[in-house]
Amino acid sequence: MTTPKRVPVTMRALLQRINRKLEADGDKVLKVARSARARQYLGNYYIIDVTKNAIAGIGIKPEDYARRLGVLAEWEEIVE
């Protein structure tokens, strides 16, 4: 029996998929922390609620979050 082939997905494509899903469901956006201070307080990835102009989630793990949203299939894997 052969091992199932995994389809590569870049992090940029994954972020776009997540943001399209979040936009369709509501007014939220997944952002990448750019400065060291932002990474310290928010983690590498965080969610902003655009309507309230507030942070809706911190320390987001994009791969886990995408699988939970249903935008990353089990046969896909993240590549850098």
PyMOL Python script that loads the backbone (N, CA, C, O; Angstrom):
from pymol import cmd

cmd.read_pdbstr("""\
ATOM      1  N   MET A   1       0.845  -1.172   0.000  1.00  0.00           N
ATOM      2  CA  MET A   1       0.000   0.000   0.000  1.00  0.00           C
ATOM      3  C   MET A   1       0.895   1.240   0.000  1.00  0.00           C
ATOM      4  O   MET A   1       1.860   1.308   0.761  1.00  0.00           O
ATOM      5  N   THR A   2       0.587   2.193  -0.827  1.00  0.00           N
ATOM      6  CA  THR A   2       1.387   3.412  -0.918  1.00  0.00           C
ATOM      7  C   THR A   2       0.865   4.455   0.069  1.00  0.00           C
ATOM      8  O   THR A   2      -0.297   4.429   0.473  1.00  0.00           O
ATOM      9  N   THR A   3       1.753   5.368   0.441  1.00  0.00           N
ATOM     10  CA  THR A   3       1.338   6.449   1.329  1.00  0.00           C
ATOM     11  C   THR A   3       0.580   7.490   0.519  1.00  0.00           C
ATOM     12  O   THR A   3       0.936   7.759  -0.628  1.00  0.00           O
ATOM     13  N   PRO A   4      -0.448   8.072   1.092  1.00  0.00           N
ATOM     14  CA  PRO A   4      -1.208   9.082   0.360  1.00  0.00           C
ATOM     15  C   PRO A   4      -0.350  10.311   0.068  1.00  0.00           C
ATOM     16  O   PRO A   4       0.432  10.751   0.910  1.00  0.00           O
ATOM     17  N   LYS A   5      -0.506  10.848  -1.116  1.00  0.00           N
ATOM     18  CA  LYS A   5       0.272  12.024  -1.512  1.00  0.00           C
ATOM     19  C   LYS A   5      -0.362  13.271  -0.915  1.00  0.00           C
ATOM     20  O   LYS A   5      -1.580  13.444  -0.954  1.00  0.00           O
ATOM     21  N   ARG A   6       0.471  14.128  -0.367  1.00  0.00           N
ATOM     22  CA  ARG A   6       0.004  15.372   0.240  1.00  0.00           C
ATOM     23  C   ARG A   6       0.177  16.510  -0.757  1.00  0.00           C
ATOM     24  O   ARG A   6       1.200  16.600  -1.437  1.00  0.00           O
ATOM     25  N   VAL A   7      -0.813  17.365  -0.839  1.00  0.00           N
ATOM     26  CA  VAL A   7      -0.789  18.503  -1.754  1.00  0.00           C
ATOM     27  C   VAL A   7      -0.238  19.708  -1.002  1.00  0.00           C
ATOM     28  O   VAL A   7      -0.761  20.059   0.056  1.00  0.00           O
ATOM     29  N   PRO A   8       0.822  20.359  -1.529  1.00  0.00           N
ATOM     30  CA  PRO A   8       1.405  21.501  -0.823  1.00  0.00           C
ATOM     31  C   PRO A   8       0.552  22.770  -0.979  1.00  0.00           C
ATOM     32  O   PRO A   8       0.012  23.052  -2.049  1.00  0.00           O
ATOM     33  N   VAL A   9       0.451  23.509   0.108  1.00  0.00           N
ATOM     34  CA  VAL A   9      -0.248  24.797   0.125  1.00  0.00           C
ATOM     35  C   VAL A   9       0.679  25.788   0.822  1.00  0.00           C
ATOM     36  O   VAL A   9       1.168  25.511   1.917  1.00  0.00           O
ATOM     37  N   THR A  10       0.924  26.928   0.204  1.00  0.00           N
ATOM     38  CA  THR A  10       1.797  27.921   0.829  1.00  0.00           C
ATOM     39  C   THR A  10       1.058  28.654   1.944  1.00  0.00           C
ATOM     40  O   THR A  10      -0.173  28.680   1.981  1.00  0.00           O
ATOM     41  N   MET A  11       1.823  29.241   2.843  1.00  0.00           N
ATOM     42  CA  MET A  11       1.227  29.980   3.953  1.00  0.00           C
ATOM     43  C   MET A  11       0.430  31.174   3.438  1.00  0.00           C
ATOM     44  O   MET A  11      -0.625  31.504   3.982  1.00  0.00           O
ATOM     45  N   ARG A  12       0.931  31.814   2.399  1.00  0.00           N
ATOM     46  CA  ARG A  12       0.213  32.956   1.815  1.00  0.00           C
ATOM     47  C   ARG A  12      -1.157  32.532   1.286  1.00  0.00           C
ATOM     48  O   ARG A  12      -2.154  33.218   1.510  1.00  0.00           O
ATOM     49  N   ALA A  13      -1.201  31.403   0.588  1.00  0.00           N
ATOM     50  CA  ALA A  13      -2.468  30.892   0.064  1.00  0.00           C
ATOM     51  C   ALA A  13      -3.406  30.513   1.200  1.00  0.00           C
ATOM     52  O   ALA A  13      -4.613  30.742   1.123  1.00  0.00           O
ATOM     53  N   LEU A  14      -2.843  29.931   2.259  1.00  0.00           N
ATOM     54  CA  LEU A  14      -3.656  29.547   3.404  1.00  0.00           C
ATOM     55  C   LEU A  14      -4.281  30.772   4.066  1.00  0.00           C
ATOM     56  O   LEU A  14      -5.462  30.756   4.412  1.00  0.00           O
ATOM     57  N   LEU A  15      -3.494  31.833   4.244  1.00  0.00           N
ATOM     58  CA  LEU A  15      -4.018  33.061   4.847  1.00  0.00           C
ATOM     59  C   LEU A  15      -5.124  33.666   3.993  1.00  0.00           C
ATOM     60  O   LEU A  15      -6.110  34.180   4.522  1.00  0.00           O
ATOM     61  N   GLN A  16      -4.964  33.606   2.682  1.00  0.00           N
ATOM     62  CA  GLN A  16      -6.002  34.117   1.789  1.00  0.00           C
ATOM     63  C   GLN A  16      -7.280  33.293   1.914  1.00  0.00           C
ATOM     64  O   GLN A  16      -8.378  33.850   1.935  1.00  0.00           O
ATOM     65  N   ARG A  17      -7.145  31.977   1.996  1.00  0.00           N
ATOM     66  CA  ARG A  17      -8.314  31.115   2.167  1.00  0.00           C
ATOM     67  C   ARG A  17      -9.045  31.439   3.463  1.00  0.00           C
ATOM     68  O   ARG A  17     -10.269  31.560   3.486  1.00  0.00           O
ATOM     69  N   ILE A  18      -8.277  31.578   4.541  1.00  0.00           N
ATOM     70  CA  ILE A  18      -8.879  31.882   5.844  1.00  0.00           C
ATOM     71  C   ILE A  18      -9.596  33.224   5.794  1.00  0.00           C
ATOM     72  O   ILE A  18     -10.725  33.338   6.271  1.00  0.00           O
ATOM     73  N   ASN A  19      -8.961  34.235   5.225  1.00  0.00           N
ATOM     74  CA  ASN A  19      -9.568  35.565   5.177  1.00  0.00           C
ATOM     75  C   ASN A  19     -10.808  35.602   4.302  1.00  0.00           C
ATOM     76  O   ASN A  19     -11.755  36.324   4.612  1.00  0.00           O
ATOM     77  N   ARG A  20     -10.824  34.836   3.208  1.00  0.00           N
ATOM     78  CA  ARG A  20     -12.040  34.761   2.390  1.00  0.00           C
ATOM     79  C   ARG A  20     -13.183  34.134   3.177  1.00  0.00           C
ATOM     80  O   ARG A  20     -14.321  34.596   3.099  1.00  0.00           O
ATOM     81  N   LYS A  21     -12.887  33.094   3.928  1.00  0.00           N
ATOM     82  CA  LYS A  21     -13.906  32.425   4.744  1.00  0.00           C
ATOM     83  C   LYS A  21     -14.402  33.351   5.852  1.00  0.00           C
ATOM     84  O   LYS A  21     -15.605  33.439   6.094  1.00  0.00           O
ATOM     85  N   LEU A  22     -13.478  34.043   6.528  1.00  0.00           N
ATOM     86  CA  LEU A  22     -13.869  34.962   7.598  1.00  0.00           C
ATOM     87  C   LEU A  22     -14.705  36.119   7.064  1.00  0.00           C
ATOM     88  O   LEU A  22     -15.647  36.564   7.720  1.00  0.00           O
ATOM     89  N   GLU A  23     -14.362  36.602   5.882  1.00  0.00           N
ATOM     90  CA  GLU A  23     -15.120  37.700   5.284  1.00  0.00           C
ATOM     91  C   GLU A  23     -16.537  37.255   4.925  1.00  0.00           C
ATOM     92  O   GLU A  23     -17.491  38.016   5.086  1.00  0.00           O
ATOM     93  N   ALA A  24     -16.668  36.029   4.442  1.00  0.00           N
ATOM     94  CA  ALA A  24     -17.992  35.514   4.084  1.00  0.00           C
ATOM     95  C   ALA A  24     -18.854  35.281   5.320  1.00  0.00           C
ATOM     96  O   ALA A  24     -20.068  35.482   5.275  1.00  0.00           O
ATOM     97  N   ASP A  25     -18.238  34.860   6.423  1.00  0.00           N
ATOM     98  CA  ASP A  25     -18.980  34.570   7.645  1.00  0.00           C
ATOM     99  C   ASP A  25     -19.256  35.809   8.493  1.00  0.00           C
ATOM    100  O   ASP A  25     -20.226  35.832   9.250  1.00  0.00           O
ATOM    101  N   GLY A  26     -18.430  36.822   8.378  1.00  0.00           N
ATOM    102  CA  GLY A  26     -18.586  38.010   9.213  1.00  0.00           C
ATOM    103  C   GLY A  26     -17.559  39.042   8.836  1.00  0.00           C
ATOM    104  O   GLY A  26     -17.064  39.060   7.709  1.00  0.00           O
ATOM    105  N   ASP A  27     -17.239  39.900   9.776  1.00  0.00           N
ATOM    106  CA  ASP A  27     -16.307  40.993   9.509  1.00  0.00           C
ATOM    107  C   ASP A  27     -15.021  40.820  10.304  1.00  0.00           C
ATOM    108  O   ASP A  27     -14.663  41.681  11.108  1.00  0.00           O
ATOM    109  N   LYS A  28     -14.333  39.718  10.083  1.00  0.00           N
ATOM    110  CA  LYS A  28     -13.074  39.467  10.770  1.00  0.00           C
ATOM    111  C   LYS A  28     -11.971  39.251   9.756  1.00  0.00           C
ATOM    112  O   LYS A  28     -12.220  38.852   8.618  1.00  0.00           O
ATOM    113  N   VAL A  29     -10.729  39.525  10.192  1.00  0.00           N
ATOM    114  CA  VAL A  29      -9.559  39.390   9.325  1.00  0.00           C
ATOM    115  C   VAL A  29      -8.423  38.782  10.134  1.00  0.00           C
ATOM    116  O   VAL A  29      -8.190  39.173  11.278  1.00  0.00           O
ATOM    117  N   LEU A  30      -7.717  37.824   9.538  1.00  0.00           N
ATOM    118  CA  LEU A  30      -6.529  37.252  10.160  1.00  0.00           C
ATOM    119  C   LEU A  30      -5.330  38.084   9.733  1.00  0.00           C
ATOM    120  O   LEU A  30      -5.117  38.309   8.542  1.00  0.00           O
ATOM    121  N   LYS A  31      -4.558  38.536  10.693  1.00  0.00           N
ATOM    122  CA  LYS A  31      -3.392  39.383  10.433  1.00  0.00           C
ATOM    123  C   LYS A  31      -2.120  38.704  10.927  1.00  0.00           C
ATOM    124  O   LYS A  31      -2.161  37.817  11.779  1.00  0.00           O
ATOM    125  N   VAL A  32      -0.987  39.142  10.371  1.00  0.00           N
ATOM    126  CA  VAL A  32       0.330  38.668  10.772  1.00  0.00           C
ATOM    127  C   VAL A  32       0.999  39.787  11.556  1.00  0.00           C
ATOM    128  O   VAL A  32       1.035  40.932  11.104  1.00  0.00           O
ATOM    129  N   ALA A  33       1.528  39.461  12.724  1.00  0.00           N
ATOM    130  CA  ALA A  33       2.237  40.457  13.533  1.00  0.00           C
ATOM    131  C   ALA A  33       3.534  40.824  12.836  1.00  0.00           C
ATOM    132  O   ALA A  33       4.281  39.947  12.402  1.00  0.00           O
ATOM    133  N   ARG A  34       3.802  42.112  12.727  1.00  0.00           N
ATOM    134  CA  ARG A  34       4.979  42.572  11.998  1.00  0.00           C
ATOM    135  C   ARG A  34       6.132  42.967  12.899  1.00  0.00           C
ATOM    136  O   ARG A  34       7.294  42.812  12.525  1.00  0.00           O
ATOM    137  N   SER A  35       5.829  43.465  14.056  1.00  0.00           N
ATOM    138  CA  SER A  35       6.911  43.919  14.941  1.00  0.00           C
ATOM    139  C   SER A  35       7.122  42.921  16.075  1.00  0.00           C
ATOM    140  O   SER A  35       6.272  42.073  16.346  1.00  0.00           O
ATOM    141  N   ALA A  36       8.262  43.041  16.722  1.00  0.00           N
ATOM    142  CA  ALA A  36       8.572  42.163  17.849  1.00  0.00           C
ATOM    143  C   ALA A  36       7.609  42.402  19.002  1.00  0.00           C
ATOM    144  O   ALA A  36       7.204  41.460  19.684  1.00  0.00           O
ATOM    145  N   ARG A  37       7.248  43.635  19.216  1.00  0.00           N
ATOM    146  CA  ARG A  37       6.312  43.964  20.299  1.00  0.00           C
ATOM    147  C   ARG A  37       4.939  43.367  20.033  1.00  0.00           C
ATOM    148  O   ARG A  37       4.311  42.833  20.947  1.00  0.00           O
ATOM    149  N   ALA A  38       4.468  43.450  18.800  1.00  0.00           N
ATOM    150  CA  ALA A  38       3.177  42.862  18.460  1.00  0.00           C
ATOM    151  C   ALA A  38       3.214  41.348  18.629  1.00  0.00           C
ATOM    152  O   ALA A  38       2.265  40.758  19.145  1.00  0.00           O
ATOM    153  N   ARG A  39       4.314  40.712  18.193  1.00  0.00           N
ATOM    154  CA  ARG A  39       4.441  39.258  18.366  1.00  0.00           C
ATOM    155  C   ARG A  39       4.449  38.871  19.835  1.00  0.00           C
ATOM    156  O   ARG A  39       3.921  37.824  20.212  1.00  0.00           O
ATOM    157  N   GLN A  40       5.050  39.720  20.663  1.00  0.00           N
ATOM    158  CA  GLN A  40       5.108  39.438  22.088  1.00  0.00           C
ATOM    159  C   GLN A  40       3.714  39.435  22.712  1.00  0.00           C
ATOM    160  O   GLN A  40       3.412  38.566  23.530  1.00  0.00           O
ATOM    161  N   TYR A  41       2.871  40.378  22.347  1.00  0.00           N
ATOM    162  CA  TYR A  41       1.556  40.506  22.958  1.00  0.00           C
ATOM    163  C   TYR A  41       0.464  39.722  22.239  1.00  0.00           C
ATOM    164  O   TYR A  41      -0.478  39.250  22.875  1.00  0.00           O
ATOM    165  N   LEU A  42       0.582  39.576  20.915  1.00  0.00           N
ATOM    166  CA  LEU A  42      -0.496  38.972  20.141  1.00  0.00           C
ATOM    167  C   LEU A  42      -0.177  37.595  19.577  1.00  0.00           C
ATOM    168  O   LEU A  42      -1.085  36.869  19.170  1.00  0.00           O
ATOM    169  N   GLY A  43       1.095  37.227  19.546  1.00  0.00           N
ATOM    170  CA  GLY A  43       1.497  36.002  18.873  1.00  0.00           C
ATOM    171  C   GLY A  43       1.795  36.329  17.418  1.00  0.00           C
ATOM    172  O   GLY A  43       1.659  37.479  17.000  1.00  0.00           O
ATOM    173  N   ASN A  44       2.196  35.340  16.650  1.00  0.00           N
ATOM    174  CA  ASN A  44       2.532  35.591  15.248  1.00  0.00           C
ATOM    175  C   ASN A  44       1.314  35.931  14.406  1.00  0.00           C
ATOM    176  O   ASN A  44       1.412  36.717  13.463  1.00  0.00           O
ATOM    177  N   TYR A  45       0.164  35.346  14.738  1.00  0.00           N
ATOM    178  CA  TYR A  45      -1.065  35.576  13.975  1.00  0.00           C
ATOM    179  C   TYR A  45      -2.176  35.927  14.946  1.00  0.00           C
ATOM    180  O   TYR A  45      -2.266  35.352  16.031  1.00  0.00           O
ATOM    181  N   TYR A  46      -3.030  36.881  14.551  1.00  0.00           N
ATOM    182  CA  TYR A  46      -4.139  37.290  15.395  1.00  0.00           C
ATOM    183  C   TYR A  46      -5.315  37.704  14.515  1.00  0.00           C
ATOM    184  O   TYR A  46      -5.150  37.967  13.324  1.00  0.00           O
ATOM    185  N   ILE A  47      -6.502  37.759  15.113  1.00  0.00           N
ATOM    186  CA  ILE A  47      -7.729  38.083  14.376  1.00  0.00           C
ATOM    187  C   ILE A  47      -8.256  39.421  14.864  1.00  0.00           C
ATOM    188  O   ILE A  47      -8.294  39.699  16.062  1.00  0.00           O
ATOM    189  N   ILE A  48      -8.661  40.242  13.902  1.00  0.00           N
ATOM    190  CA  ILE A  48      -9.254  41.544  14.211  1.00  0.00           C
ATOM    191  C   ILE A  48     -10.721  41.530  13.781  1.00  0.00           C
ATOM    192  O   ILE A  48     -11.047  41.078  12.683  1.00  0.00           O
ATOM    193  N   ASP A  49     -11.596  42.022  14.644  1.00  0.00           N
ATOM    194  CA  ASP A  49     -12.996  42.240  14.296  1.00  0.00           C
ATOM    195  C   ASP A  49     -13.079  43.643  13.721  1.00  0.00           C
ATOM    196  O   ASP A  49     -12.902  44.622  14.446  1.00  0.00           O
ATOM    197  N   VAL A  50     -13.341  43.749  12.442  1.00  0.00           N
ATOM    198  CA  VAL A  50     -13.287  45.023  11.738  1.00  0.00           C
ATOM    199  C   VAL A  50     -14.426  45.954  12.156  1.00  0.00           C
ATOM    200  O   VAL A  50     -14.231  47.168  12.215  1.00  0.00           O
ATOM    201  N   THR A  51     -15.586  45.420  12.441  1.00  0.00           N
ATOM    202  CA  THR A  51     -16.717  46.281  12.810  1.00  0.00           C
ATOM    203  C   THR A  51     -16.516  46.936  14.177  1.00  0.00           C
ATOM    204  O   THR A  51     -16.899  48.088  14.377  1.00  0.00           O
ATOM    205  N   LYS A  52     -15.920  46.208  15.106  1.00  0.00           N
ATOM    206  CA  LYS A  52     -15.677  46.754  16.443  1.00  0.00           C
ATOM    207  C   LYS A  52     -14.306  47.387  16.576  1.00  0.00           C
ATOM    208  O   LYS A  52     -14.025  48.057  17.570  1.00  0.00           O
ATOM    209  N   ASN A  53     -13.438  47.182  15.573  1.00  0.00           N
ATOM    210  CA  ASN A  53     -12.066  47.649  15.603  1.00  0.00           C
ATOM    211  C   ASN A  53     -11.366  47.162  16.873  1.00  0.00           C
ATOM    212  O   ASN A  53     -10.735  47.928  17.602  1.00  0.00           O
ATOM    213  N   ALA A  54     -11.508  45.853  17.104  1.00  0.00           N
ATOM    214  CA  ALA A  54     -10.935  45.242  18.304  1.00  0.00           C
ATOM    215  C   ALA A  54     -10.305  43.903  17.949  1.00  0.00           C
ATOM    216  O   ALA A  54     -10.630  43.302  16.926  1.00  0.00           O
ATOM    217  N   ILE A  55      -9.415  43.454  18.793  1.00  0.00           N
ATOM    218  CA  ILE A  55      -8.774  42.164  18.589  1.00  0.00           C
ATOM    219  C   ILE A  55      -9.732  41.072  19.049  1.00  0.00           C
ATOM    220  O   ILE A  55     -10.216  41.090  20.181  1.00  0.00           O
ATOM    221  N   ALA A  56      -9.999  40.118  18.154  1.00  0.00           N
ATOM    222  CA  ALA A  56     -10.951  39.048  18.448  1.00  0.00           C
ATOM    223  C   ALA A  56     -10.264  37.748  18.842  1.00  0.00           C
ATOM    224  O   ALA A  56     -10.900  36.870  19.426  1.00  0.00           O
ATOM    225  N   GLY A  57      -8.989  37.608  18.534  1.00  0.00           N
ATOM    226  CA  GLY A  57      -8.274  36.386  18.897  1.00  0.00           C
ATOM    227  C   GLY A  57      -6.782  36.585  18.789  1.00  0.00           C
ATOM    228  O   GLY A  57      -6.301  37.264  17.882  1.00  0.00           O
ATOM    229  N   ILE A  58      -6.043  35.990  19.722  1.00  0.00           N
ATOM    230  CA  ILE A  58      -4.586  36.112  19.693  1.00  0.00           C
ATOM    231  C   ILE A  58      -3.970  34.724  19.715  1.00  0.00           C
ATOM    232  O   ILE A  58      -4.603  33.754  20.130  1.00  0.00           O
ATOM    233  N   GLY A  59      -2.727  34.644  19.261  1.00  0.00           N
ATOM    234  CA  GLY A  59      -2.013  33.373  19.276  1.00  0.00           C
ATOM    235  C   GLY A  59      -2.624  32.321  18.379  1.00  0.00           C
ATOM    236  O   GLY A  59      -2.634  31.139  18.725  1.00  0.00           O
ATOM    237  N   ILE A  60      -3.130  32.730  17.238  1.00  0.00           N
ATOM    238  CA  ILE A  60      -3.799  31.813  16.309  1.00  0.00           C
ATOM    239  C   ILE A  60      -2.763  30.951  15.590  1.00  0.00           C
ATOM    240  O   ILE A  60      -1.740  31.462  15.136  1.00  0.00           O
ATOM    241  N   LYS A  61      -3.019  29.668  15.487  1.00  0.00           N
ATOM    242  CA  LYS A  61      -2.190  28.762  14.695  1.00  0.00           C
ATOM    243  C   LYS A  61      -2.922  28.551  13.377  1.00  0.00           C
ATOM    244  O   LYS A  61      -3.951  27.877  13.346  1.00  0.00           O
ATOM    245  N   PRO A  62      -2.403  29.122  12.275  1.00  0.00           N
ATOM    246  CA  PRO A  62      -3.142  29.126  11.011  1.00  0.00           C
ATOM    247  C   PRO A  62      -3.559  27.741  10.508  1.00  0.00           C
ATOM    248  O   PRO A  62      -4.675  27.579  10.014  1.00  0.00           O
ATOM    249  N   GLU A  63      -2.688  26.753  10.625  1.00  0.00           N
ATOM    250  CA  GLU A  63      -3.034  25.426  10.103  1.00  0.00           C
ATOM    251  C   GLU A  63      -4.203  24.817  10.880  1.00  0.00           C
ATOM    252  O   GLU A  63      -5.143  24.298  10.279  1.00  0.00           O
ATOM    253  N   ASP A  64      -4.148  24.878  12.190  1.00  0.00           N
ATOM    254  CA  ASP A  64      -5.243  24.342  13.015  1.00  0.00           C
ATOM    255  C   ASP A  64      -6.537  25.121  12.780  1.00  0.00           C
ATOM    256  O   ASP A  64      -7.615  24.538  12.670  1.00  0.00           O
ATOM    257  N   TYR A  65      -6.415  26.426  12.708  1.00  0.00           N
ATOM    258  CA  TYR A  65      -7.586  27.280  12.507  1.00  0.00           C
ATOM    259  C   TYR A  65      -8.222  27.021  11.143  1.00  0.00           C
ATOM    260  O   TYR A  65      -9.447  26.987  11.022  1.00  0.00           O
ATOM    261  N   ALA A  66      -7.387  26.838  10.113  1.00  0.00           N
ATOM    262  CA  ALA A  66      -7.903  26.574   8.768  1.00  0.00           C
ATOM    263  C   ALA A  66      -8.623  25.235   8.707  1.00  0.00           C
ATOM    264  O   ALA A  66      -9.671  25.119   8.071  1.00  0.00           O
ATOM    265  N   ARG A  67      -8.075  24.241   9.356  1.00  0.00           N
ATOM    266  CA  ARG A  67      -8.738  22.927   9.377  1.00  0.00           C
ATOM    267  C   ARG A  67     -10.066  23.018  10.108  1.00  0.00           C
ATOM    268  O   ARG A  67     -11.042  22.393   9.693  1.00  0.00           O
ATOM    269  N   ARG A  68     -10.122  23.792  11.195  1.00  0.00           N
ATOM    270  CA  ARG A  68     -11.375  23.972  11.936  1.00  0.00           C
ATOM    271  C   ARG A  68     -12.422  24.709  11.100  1.00  0.00           C
ATOM    272  O   ARG A  68     -13.613  24.410  11.181  1.00  0.00           O
ATOM    273  N   LEU A  69     -11.964  25.685  10.288  1.00  0.00           N
ATOM    274  CA  LEU A  69     -12.888  26.415   9.415  1.00  0.00           C
ATOM    275  C   LEU A  69     -13.309  25.598   8.198  1.00  0.00           C
ATOM    276  O   LEU A  69     -14.327  25.891   7.571  1.00  0.00           O
ATOM    277  N   GLY A  70     -12.523  24.571   7.865  1.00  0.00           N
ATOM    278  CA  GLY A  70     -12.841  23.738   6.707  1.00  0.00           C
ATOM    279  C   GLY A  70     -12.243  24.232   5.409  1.00  0.00           C
ATOM    280  O   GLY A  70     -12.700  23.838   4.336  1.00  0.00           O
ATOM    281  N   VAL A  71     -11.227  25.089   5.476  1.00  0.00           N
ATOM    282  CA  VAL A  71     -10.605  25.607   4.252  1.00  0.00           C
ATOM    283  C   VAL A  71      -9.304  24.889   3.904  1.00  0.00           C
ATOM    284  O   VAL A  71      -8.698  25.171   2.871  1.00  0.00           O
ATOM    285  N   LEU A  72      -8.872  23.962   4.764  1.00  0.00           N
ATOM    286  CA  LEU A  72      -7.674  23.172   4.504  1.00  0.00           C
ATOM    287  C   LEU A  72      -8.047  21.701   4.674  1.00  0.00           C
ATOM    288  O   LEU A  72      -8.396  21.258   5.768  1.00  0.00           O
ATOM    289  N   ALA A  73      -7.969  20.959   3.579  1.00  0.00           N
ATOM    290  CA  ALA A  73      -8.360  19.553   3.599  1.00  0.00           C
ATOM    291  C   ALA A  73      -7.289  18.703   4.275  1.00  0.00           C
ATOM    292  O   ALA A  73      -6.152  19.145   4.441  1.00  0.00           O
ATOM    293  N   GLU A  74      -7.651  17.502   4.659  1.00  0.00           N
ATOM    294  CA  GLU A  74      -6.705  16.635   5.370  1.00  0.00           C
ATOM    295  C   GLU A  74      -5.573  16.152   4.496  1.00  0.00           C
ATOM    296  O   GLU A  74      -4.532  15.755   5.019  1.00  0.00           O
ATOM    297  N   TRP A  75      -5.732  16.170   3.175  1.00  0.00           N
ATOM    298  CA  TRP A  75      -4.663  15.739   2.278  1.00  0.00           C
ATOM    299  C   TRP A  75      -3.733  16.883   1.869  1.00  0.00           C
ATOM    300  O   TRP A  75      -2.815  16.679   1.073  1.00  0.00           O
ATOM    301  N   GLU A  76      -3.962  18.070   2.401  1.00  0.00           N
ATOM    302  CA  GLU A  76      -3.115  19.220   2.089  1.00  0.00           C
ATOM    303  C   GLU A  76      -2.151  19.471   3.247  1.00  0.00           C
ATOM    304  O   GLU A  76      -2.477  19.210   4.405  1.00  0.00           O
ATOM    305  N   GLU A  77      -0.963  19.981   2.924  1.00  0.00           N
ATOM    306  CA  GLU A  77       0.030  20.310   3.934  1.00  0.00           C
ATOM    307  C   GLU A  77       0.623  21.689   3.659  1.00  0.00           C
ATOM    308  O   GLU A  77       0.668  22.138   2.514  1.00  0.00           O
ATOM    309  N   ILE A  78       1.072  22.348   4.712  1.00  0.00           N
ATOM    310  CA  ILE A  78       1.650  23.686   4.597  1.00  0.00           C
ATOM    311  C   ILE A  78       3.114  23.571   4.253  1.00  0.00           C
ATOM    312  O   ILE A  78       3.849  22.786   4.852  1.00  0.00           O
ATOM    313  N   VAL A  79       3.540  24.373   3.267  1.00  0.00           N
ATOM    314  CA  VAL A  79       4.956  24.473   2.903  1.00  0.00           C
ATOM    315  C   VAL A  79       5.370  25.934   3.038  1.00  0.00           C
ATOM    316  O   VAL A  79       4.544  26.839   2.922  1.00  0.00           O
ATOM    317  N   GLU A  80       6.633  26.146   3.278  1.00  0.00           N
ATOM    318  CA  GLU A  80       7.141  27.515   3.456  1.00  0.00           C
ATOM    319  C   GLU A  80       7.501  28.132   2.140  1.00  0.00           C
ATOM    320  O   GLU A  80       7.944  29.280   2.096  1.00  0.00           O
TER     321      GLU A  80
END
""", "prot")
cmd.dss("prot")
cmd.show_as("cartoon", "prot")
cmd.util.cbc("prot")
cmd.orient("prot")
